[in-house]
């Protein structure tokens, strides 16, 4: 099937004909537009999941296990139950029956971070697993009563270190149903024969999610119907999964999430939503459950550690003959998310031979999950640092080495690129950044500070997941409402899709509204994989075609549009017009008035994303970084960063620039400070707070400049690629390479902390 799709004519596939919006250069698309939810957030009127008022509300607090593996031997909840304001204490002894959580990627609608049955037995699977939930009249009463719970455990031997996990054996990794292993030719032999080569091990640590709004949900039952106000990246996924857990029909669960407060891969379905719903069912009252910052560390997964071996062989002219990128990552037995660090290597550079492999070792800990650019963010640290080391060995400029190995087609799949302009991005970025001023390692000094420049390439796949659907309601007064089960995580989804829908329909912005963040709306759309805009765009294209077909029927033979088909017309000037003859036009108001209709409703699903197997489709970045390293203390400061991006057409420059900068800032955290301190004696996370788990703050962030090619991809909706994850990709390597250029010292183990530079 895959081979047939690869060989099929372009015109047979989604994206085979360019989206007409690509050619619209003077409308809403491509113009800077402030976020439509901005005023609400500034005024504090944007209601988040823990802010929905419900009558007779109760508040939950969660108690967590303190061992990594074993069972609960005794649980004393008497004092907690008798504490002031306590409504109930829920444990495995009185929790309602619940089925195991559907694990993410095991079904199109599955959302679970782990596949465990929540609070159904006395077993402990990781240090931090919820063991009790206190429900009280106030949050303070619930928090106090939780402290009164006494528990005894029967601990069992647990695997809590990478060394111990590897000693027990590793297994082949899989990601999104495909093996994380690929061999083309004899890469080891080519490496051995190469006149120039490097072979290095790189390590990246565990990292945890810390979105601004902690994970929270407000839950209420009405008979057998469950209403959930959640902070969710997948409302339809969560609704279906909760229905499976409580053995009810999917239509009996309604999940809303108008604002997410930051997700980055973490806000799907975790045990706290299940516990909140179970507690609400047991109490017969609404329950608000908001994880503390510590609670997020205990329950919500993050990025798994990696140990990566990268070896590259090259000819004297720099041409790669062999790329080897192998290694190990860790995960738990109750989830299916290894950190897929080889993904970027599969399509980054041309080479004669490849050997790529991710092996998995199993540890008793909280389940891993997606974390912004899963795989790519840490995988490019290994690959791009290795390329920098090889450039040094060859005596070649790092940018020139990358450009010399630019592939003509996907180097491991053999498919053509739908759009790839990374060389243009590198040339423009190098000129703007002043790359020609870069000096030899360790030679530029300003007082106590050593100064250096580094660069790295980032690549992130273009995704469009199945399940996209949309509904368009067009009224006689020329107003349209687009409804789609999408999500606003803070990146401006509603804003950009408002402008896209308005331009596609030929309406002014004030005549279009977007409904989103509700599982009752059309579609099963995940805000993840930088794919939500593409998914919505393809769904709206499909719905508009249905709408246009119906409008042409209503227009009849008395219309200037008579005799035209849906492919011949488009939205223009608050109506429909022939694409190549805009004077053949009739307004929506005229069509509906003559037909005696108040409105027309059109709903449709996007076609299957077969284009992903026909073309190699990616977003690209060229990241440039300048750092200062104090020669006395080892302190590292980033002076400036420039990101030069090739991501197709940029739909809203204002929100896009913010997305790029946000990703780069997260990359600075990955490079310089983020590390989950995991106590290998007992499997407990030791720095479960923002006081101890360091992320960049204002004083850590330098001026960040972003530029882009703005060259449309003819095979994607609107000509656009995803931008949410490409900013972080490559940033860690660019920082590390700049540190080497400043000091002459390679740091191959993130984060780059001063103790490693002393």
N, C-alpha and C positions, 0 to 999 in steps of 0.2 A: 504494500500500500504506500509506504513512504517513498519507495523508488518511483512508483507511478506518479505520485504528486510532484516529485522532483522533475520528471520528464514531461509533465503536462504543459501545454501551451499556457503562456502567461494569462491570456484572456479567459481561461477557464476558472481561474482562481480569484478569491477575494483580493482586491488590490490590483487585479489585472488591468483595470482601467483607472487612471488617476482620478482621485476625488475632485470634482469641479471646484471645491473651495480652495484648492491649491492655487488656482489662477486668480482668486479674488484678492487683489492687493490694496484695495481702497475702501474696505469695509471695516467691520468690527475686529476680525481676526488679524492678529499681528500688531495690534495697537495696545499700548499700555493701558491697563484698566485696574482701578482700585478694587479690592475685594468687597463684594456686596455685603458680606457679614462683618466688615470692619466696624461700622458704626455701632452695631449691637455689642460687639466685644469691648469696644472702648467704653460704652455706657454700662457694661456689666449685665446686659440684657440677654446675652446668649446663654441659654439654659443648658448646662451640662448634666451628665447622667446622675450625679449625686445632688442635683438641685431641683428635681421635680417634686412638688409638694403633693402628698396623698393623705387622705384622711386616715387617722388612727395609725400613723407611721411608727415603726419600731426601727431600732438601729442594731447592727451586728458588729461583733468583734471576734476575730479568729485567733485561736491558740494553735501553735505550731509544734511539731515534734522536735526533739533535740538529739535524736540518734539517726544514723543513716540507714539502718536496716534492722528489722526485728519485728516485735509485736508489742502492743499495749498490754501489760500484765494487770494493771489496776488503774482505775480512773475515779478519782474522788471529786464529784461536782456539787456536793452538798452545800458547802459554803457559798459557792458561786450561785447556785439556784436560789438561795435564801437572801442574797444581797439585794439592797434597795433597787426597785425598778426592774428587776429581771423578769422577763416574760417566759423564757425557756432557755435551757442549755441543751444543744443538740450534739450528740456523739454518734458513734457507730452503733450504739445500743438502742437508740430510738429514732434514728434517721429514717425517713420513708424509703421504700424500695426504689432503687434507681438502677438502670442498666448502665453498662460501661459506656464511657464517652466515645463517640465516633472520632477516630483519629484523623487529623487533617491529612488530606491527600489520599485517603482510602475510599472516598466517595466525593462526587462533585460538590456536595453540600456539607461535607464533614468539616468541623471547625476545631476539634479538640486538640489541645497542646499535648495531652497524654491520653492513653486508652484505658485508664483505670476506672473501675467502678468507685464513685466518690463516696467515702465514709460508709462502706457496706461491710467492713470487717475490721479486725484489729491489727492488720498488717501495716508495717511502716516501710516505705520504699525509698525515702530520702529524708535528709535532715532539713526540716522546714515544712514537711507535709502537714496540712491542716488535720487536727485531731479533735477539735471541738469548736462549736460556734455558740457564742452567748448573744442572745437577743434581749434588748432592754428598751425602756422608754426613752432613754437618751444615750448618745454615744459615750458620754463620760461614765454613765452607769455600766454600760456594756464593757468598756475598757477596764474598769475597776474589777468587775466580777470575773473577768477573764484571768486576772492575776491571782484569783483565789483557787483556781483549778489545780489539783495535785495529781500527778501521773507517775506511774512506775512502768519501766520497760523491761522486756527481755531482749537484750541486744544480740545480734548475730553478726558474724564477720562480714564486713562490707568492703567493697573495692572503691577506694577513694583517691587513688593516684594514677597517673598515666603509666608509670612503670609497672604497677601491679596489674593494671588493665591489659597492657601489652603482653605481660607474662602469661596471662590466661588465653592469649590468642586473639587475633583480629579477624574480621570478616570483610568481604567486599562491600563498599558503600554504594548506595543507590540514592538518586535524587529525582523526584518527580517521575518515578517509575522507570528510570533508565539507569544503567550501571555507570558508576563513576570510574570507568576504566576504558582506556583506548590505546592501542598500539598500531603504529603505521611504520612498517619497515623495522630494521634492527637498530634501534636508537643507541643501545649500549655499544655496539660495534662501531657505529659512526662516531660516537663520542670518543672512543679509544683511539680512533684513527685521525681525529681532528687535530690540525696543527695548533689551534688555539681553543682553550676550553676553561670552564670554571665548573666547580662542583661544590655546592654549599648547602648547609642546613639553616633554615629560618624557623623561628617559633613565634607564635602569637598566643596570647593568654585568653582565658575566659573573659567575657564582657557581659554586663547586664543592662537591661533596658531601664531607662529613667526618663520617661515622658513627663512633661510638665504636670499634666493631670494624672494622678495615680489611677489605677484601675478601680472602677466603681460601677455599681448597678443598683437601680431601684426596681424592686420586683413586687408584683401583686397578682393574686389569683382571684378570678371571678368564676366560682364553680370549677369546671375543668379547663378553663381558659386562663392562660398565663400572659400577663403584660410585663414587658421588660424594657426599662429605659437604661440603655447600656452605653459604654464607651467602646464602640465596636468598629472594626475594619471590615466586617462581613455580616450585616444584619440578617440576610437570608440564610447564610450558613449557620449562624447561631440559632436562629429560630428552628431550623430543621433538626439540628443536633440536640437542642433541648427537648424537642418533641420526642426524639428517639430515646433520650435518657428517661423521660417520665412516661413513656409508652402512651402518648396521645397523638392525635393527628397534627400534622404540621400547621394546618390552618387554625389550630387552637392556640398557637403561640404567635404573639406580635412583638417584634423587637424593633425599637426605635433608637436612633443614634444621630441626632442632628449635628452634634459637635463631638469630636473624639478627643481633642486635647493632646494630639501627638500619638502616633502608633508605632511606626517604623518596623512593623512586623509583630509587635507584641500583643496587640489588642484583638485577638480572636477569642476563643473560648477556653477559659481556665477554670480551676476548681471553685473560685469564689462565686462565679455566677450560678453554678450548680448548687452550691451551698446556700446562697441567698434564696434561690427558688425553693429549695427543700425546706428551709427554715420558715419561709412565708407560708408554705403549705401546712407545716406542722403547727404554726402559731395561729393560722387563720387571719393574719394581718399583713399589711405591706411591710417589706423589709428593705432597708437601705444598707448595702454592704460596700464599704469603701476600704480597700487595702491601704494600710499605712505604707510609708516608703519602705520600711523593713519588710512588710508583707509582700510587696512586689518582688523583692529579692528572693523571698522564701518560695513563692508560688509560681511566678512567671519566669519562663525560661529565657535564655540569652544566647550569645554566640559561643560555640564550643571552641576549646583550645585546639591549636593545630601544631603539628611538627612536620615541616615541609622540606623535602630534598629537591633542589633545583640544580640541574646540570645542563649546560649548553655547549655544544661544539660548533666551531666556526672556521671558515676559510680565512686566509689573510685579508681578503677584501671585506670581511665582516659577514658574509653570507652564512646563515645558520644551516648546519648539516644535521643537527640533532637537538631536540628539546626534550628533556626529561623533567617531569614535575610529578613527584610521588610523595606519599607520606601518610600520616595517620591523624585522625581526629577522634573525639570521644562523644558518646551519647548514652542514653539509657535504654533499657530493654522495653520501656513503656512508651517510647515515641519513635519516630522514623525520620529524624532530621539530622543527618551528619553535615558538617560544614563543608560544602562542595567547592573546595578551594582551587580546583583545576578548571573551572568553567571558562574563565577569561583566557586561559592558555590555549583552549581549543580553537579559538578564532583570532588570536592576537597577531601572530607572526607566521610568515612562511618558513618552512624548514623541510629538509628531505625526509626526516624521520621523527616520530613522536613516541613517547612512552608516558602516559598519564594514568595516575591511579590514586584513589583515595581509599584507604583501609579504615575500618571502624573498630575502636576498642570500647568496651562497655564499662561504665562507672555508675555507682549508686549516687545519684544526684537529681536535682530537678531537671525536667525535660528541656532539651534545647528547642529553639525556635528560630524563625526568621529574624534577622537583625539587619537593618539597612544594608543592601547589597550583600546578601548572604553568599559566602564563597568568594565573590569578586573583591570585596574590601580587603580581606586578608590574603587572598590568593595573589592579588597583584602586588602585595608587599613582597612576597617571595620572588615572583617572576621579574618584576621591574627592578628590584634591587640586584638580582642576578645579572640582568642585562647591563646595569650600570657597572657592575664589577667586571663584566666581560669587555665593556667599552674601555675601561681603564687598562685591562690586560692587552687590548689591541692598540692602545694609544689613539683611540678614535673618539670623536665627539659623540656623546650619548644620543643626541637627537638624530645625527646622521646614521648611526648604527640602526636605530629603529626604522628610519625611513628606508634604508637599504633592504630591510626584510619585510617590507610592506607586501602583503599577498595580493594577487590578482583576483583570487576567489577564495572562498572559505578553505583554509588549509587542511582541515580534517574532515569536513563534510563534502567538499568539492562543489557546493552550490554557489551560484553567483551572489554577490552582495546586492541587496536592494538599494543601498545607498551607503557610501563610505568615503568620507572626505577628511580623514584624520590628518593627512599630510598637510592639507590647507590649514587645518586648525593648528598644527605644530608651527608652520611657517609664520602665521599671523601672531601666535602667542610668543614665539621666540623674539620676534621683532619688538612687540609691545613691551615685553618683560626686560629687554636688554640682555638677552642670553649671551651675546657676543662679548660682554664685559666679564664673563666667568673666568676665573683664574685657576691655576693648578691647586690641587688639594693642600690645605694648610698654609697657603701663602698670603692670604688677605687678612689683615689684622687692623682693628680700630681700638687702640688702647688695650684693655684686658680682653676684648671680644674678638674671637675668630669668626669670620664671615664666609658663608658659602652658599652656592646655588645648587639646586637639584631639580630634576624633572621626572615625570613618569606618565605612562599611558594608562588610561582607564577604558574599559569596555564593559557594557552591560547589555544583556539581550533585550531586544524588543519582544514583549509578550502581549498577547491578546487572548485571554483565557475564555473557554467556552462559557455560555450562560448569559451573555449580554442581551438585554431586551429593554425596550422603551415604549412608552405610550405618549402620543401627542394629542392634545385636545385643542382644537381650533374653534374659536367662537365667531359669531357673525360680526362682532365689532372689531375683528382683526387682532384678537389677543390669543396667545398660545401658551399652553402649559405643557412642559416636558416632565414626565414622571419616570424616575429610574431609581432602582434600589442601590444607589451609590452612596459615597461617604465623603464628608468634609473633615479631613484630619488636620487642616490648617494650611494646606498647600494651595488653596484657591480653586478647588474642583468646581464648585457651584459657579464661581465667577467665570472661569474659562469656558465652561459648557453653556453658560448663558450667552456669551458672545458667539460661540460656534452655532448654537441653535438659532439665534436671531439672524445670523448671516445666512445660514442654510435655508431658513424659511423666508428670507427677504423682509424681515420685520425690524422695527427699531427696538433697541434694548428694553425700553420701558414697556413694550408690549409682550414681553416674554418672561415667564417665571419658571423656576426649576423646583420640582419636588424631589426630595431624596432622603436617605437615612431612615427608611421604614421598610420592614420586611414584607409588607403587604403590597408594595410597589413592584412593577415588573423587573425581572432580571435576577440573576444570582451572580453579583459582581463583587469581586474582592478588591479592596483598596490595598493592593500589594503587587510586587513585581513591576512597579512603574507602568502598570497597564490599564489603570482605570479610565483614563481619558480616551485611549484607543478603543476600549470595550464600549464605553458610552457612545463614542463617535460612530462606531460601526452599527450600534443598535439604533441610533437616531437616523442614520442613513436608511436602514431597513424600514423603520416606521414612517419616515417621510415618503418613501416610495409607495407604501400602502396608502398614505394620506393623499398623495398626488393622484394616484389611480382613482380613488373615490371622488376627489374633486373634479377630475376630468369627466367622470360619469355624470356628476351633478351639473357641470357646465353645459353639457349637451351640444346640439348643433348650432345654437344661436350665439355661441361664444367665439371670440377670436381664436380660442384654443382648439376649436373643433378639428377633429381628425388627428390630433397629436397624441403620442404615447408618453408614458411616464418617463422614458429615457430622454425625451426631447425637450422637456420643460424643467424649470427650476424656480425656486423662490426668488421673487424680485419685486421691489417696491410694493410691499404688503399684498402680494398676490402671486400669480403664476405667469411666467413668460416663456416663450420659445428661447432656448439657450442661445442660438445664433441669430435670433431675430427678435430682440427685446420689445419691439413695438407691438408684437402680437402678445398682448398682456390683458389679464382681467384680475381685478382685485378679489381677495377672499370675501370681502363683504358683498361684492356684487354676485359672486357665484352662490353663496349661501342664501342671500336674500331672494334671488330668483328661484332657488330650489325650495324655499320655504323652510330652511333648516336653521336652527339656532346654533348648532355646533356639529362638528365632525370629530370622531374619535378614531385614531389609528394606532394599533399596537403591533409590534413585530419583534422577532428575535434576530440577532446578528447571525450571519453564516458562520459555520465552523472555521476556526483559524488555520485553515490549510496553508495559508501563505507562509507560515513559519517553517514549513518543511520544503518549500519551493525556493525560497531565498534565504540567505544568511542576513539576519536583521539585528542591528545593534545601535546603541548610543555610544558615543566616543568622547573621551576627554584627553586633553594634554594639560597636565598640571605642572605649574612652575612654582618654586618655593625658594625664598631666601631666608636663611637663619643666622642667628648669632649664638655662639657658644662661648661662655665665659671660661677663659683658660685657667682661672684659679679655682672656681667652684664647680665647673661642669654644667652650670645652669644653661638651658637651651631656651631661646626666645625666637619666635618666628617673626621676621621683619615684615614680610609681605608675601602674598600669594596671588597668582593669576591662574584662572581656569579658562582654557580655550576649548569650546565644546562644539561637537558636530552631532546634533540631535534632531536633524530634520528641520521642519519649519517651527519657529517659536511662536506659539499662539498668543501669549500674553507676556511681553518682555518684563513687565513689572513683577509679576509673581514668579516668573521663571528665574529672574536674577536672584530673588529671595531663596528659591529652591536650590539653585546652584551653590549659593553662599552657605546655606544651612548644611548641605552635604559636606562641603569643604570643612566647615567648623567641626562637624562630627568626625571627619577624618583627622583633624588636628588632635582631637581627644584620643582617637585610636592610636595615633603615632606617639603621643607624648605623655599620656596620663591614665587612660582607662585600663583598669585591670581588676578583675574580681579576685579578691584574696580568698582562696579556698583552703581551709584547714584540712590537710590530708590525714590528720589523726582521727577526725570524726565526721568529715564531710560537710562541715558547716561553713557557710559564707561569713567571713569575719567583718567585712566592710559594708554592711547592709544599710548604708545611709549616704546622703550626699555630702556629709562632712568627711567621710572616709573614702568613698568612691568618687574620684575626682573627674569632673567633666570641665570643658573650657568655660570660663566666665569672660566678662567683657575685657578685662585686662590681659587675658591670654590671646585675644583674637586681634590680629593685625588688619590693616587695610586689605580687602579682598576685591580684586578686579575680575570681572567675568566678561568674556566676549564669546561670540558663536558665529558659525558659518551661515546659519539660516537658509540652508539649501534643502528644499523639500524632498522627501522621499516619495516618489510617484506611486508607491505600493501600499501606503498606509492611510488611514482616515486623516484628513486635513494635511497630509504630508508630514505629520509629526511623529517623533519618537518620545519615549518616556524620559523624564528628567529627574525623577525623585531620588534615584540611587546612583546616578553617574558622578555626582559631586564628591562623594566619599571615596569612590573607586579610583585608586592611584594616588590619593593624597598621602597615605601613610608612607608609601615608597618614596614620594617626592621629598618628604621631610627627612627621611632617613638618608637619602642620597645627598641632600643638601648638608646634613650633619657631617657626612664623610668629606664632602668638598671643603667644609670649613676646617675640619680637624685632622683629616687623614685617617680617621678611625671608623671602622665598620661596626655598626650595631645591627645584629641579625636577630635580636630577641626583643620584641615589643613589650611594653612601651620604651621609648628612648628616655630613660631617666638619668639624672646626673651621676648616680653611683656607677653607671656603666661607662661614663665618660671620664671619670676621675683618673 
